[in-house]
Amino acid sequence: MHTNTHNIRQLCIRFFPFLFGLILIILLFLSLRIDPQTIPSARINQPIPSFSLPAIKGLHDAYGVEMGGVSARDLQKGDMSVVNFWASWCEPCRIEMPLLLSLRKKGYKIYGINVKDTPSQAIAFLESTGNPFLAVGSDPKGLTSIDFGVYGLPETFVIDGKGIVVYRHVGVLTAQTILEKIVPLLDKTSLK
């Protein structure tokens, strides 16, 4: 009986690393098949969270007018809009700013939410990249980004005129994504 217990123990010791390794390989394989841009969002077809973020003090638009903050009410005024979560310390955010600028120049409403940043760094960032935003809210603790379900920066949401999330993009925007996914949504009228 002592021999059987010893044999079972030895068998477990030998096969545990194999079994553990097999489980890790399966998990790795499954994770490689996940597209980060298609992370499901509990917010799709749901109302945006209630929020009101103050402006970044000292941030001015191209005409020298101090910019306002962003609230849920701004996104419920009947027009489709884009909400972009960004920060000065986010290098991928820098990459997508020219695309957001081109959208803004075409007349689309784009709001920014600056996450866990200092006003001076946020202002310097927008001065160097160009400011595509109609208004920018400061989210210094990242609480509004958590309420939206943001995983990391940048993330972009398309909101219909009633404040319903109709699209979410995780990561850096591309020209193709904007052309194929975002612009068609923005061109729809939400109050038919």
Secondary structure, 3 states (H helix, E strand, C coil): CHHHHHHHHHHHHHHHHHHHHHHHHHHHHHHHCCCHHHCCCCCECCECCCCEECECCCCECCCCCECCCEEHHHHHCCCCEEEEEECCCCHHHHHHHHHHHHHHHCCCEEEEEEECCCHHHHHHHHHHHCCCCCEEEEECCCHHHHHHCCCCCCEEEEECCCCEEEEEEECCCCHHHHHHHHHHHHCCCCCC
